[in-house]
């Protein structure tokens, strides 16, 4: 493992061992300080007799130990792995997200993406596009990086008086984008955000990097600018790619068409 990753990982694990760990997404976890947490990550509440949080209990039951932050801490005698992909996906969306089943078009998109295919998903607003990459992020051992062009677009909006007529609409869309993280964390899925340093403090970014290095983070939301302008960020992600792999998602891709002058 690269020395930089080792340092980030050791820092995060040291805080966990000292019971001083507070994740970057703590603000989305209700009553965080008073929760009886799963010791391996010190983030989410225990939900099983084995002391696991909801997501790790799912992983342990399905034998997906490579997806867990500390797989050596869990051995379930009653683990029953589901071999059929559709059955596994339906079990996931029911136990983790609370839906009865995934829709057929969601299943097709997730299965294609998990097979390593470039997948373009066009679905009406509110029909569950986001679940396609949420579920893929859980099922894959790789880090899922989600590019959010609208966050970059709103930053452009704030310095361009010529776009004021679109500002309210984009603000609403941006709120929905930020809300993704809250929804994932509420479902017990650890995720982080990395934006321009001018909109996010260095201490927060350092914490997010620690969580990625530890293997805690399943989904990372970022912007095209962050990847383009930060050599250190690109080098860090290259190290993660070599260690556990990375899969990419471009969210709200329609804005690239709607705003032809944007990028």
KAHUBEL-V458681 format. One record per helix or strand of 2 or more residues. SS is the DSSP state (@ for helix, = for strand). FROM is the first residue (numbers start at 1). TO is the last residue. If there is no record, write none. Layout:
BEGIN
SS_FROM_TO, SS_FROM_TO
END
This chain:
BEGIN
@_3_17, @_26_28, @_32_34, @_54_62, @_65_67, @_71_73, @_85_95, @_104_114, @_129_139, =_143_148, @_149_157, @_161_186, =_191_194, @_202_214, =_219_222, @_224_229, @_231_243, =_246_251, @_254_258
END
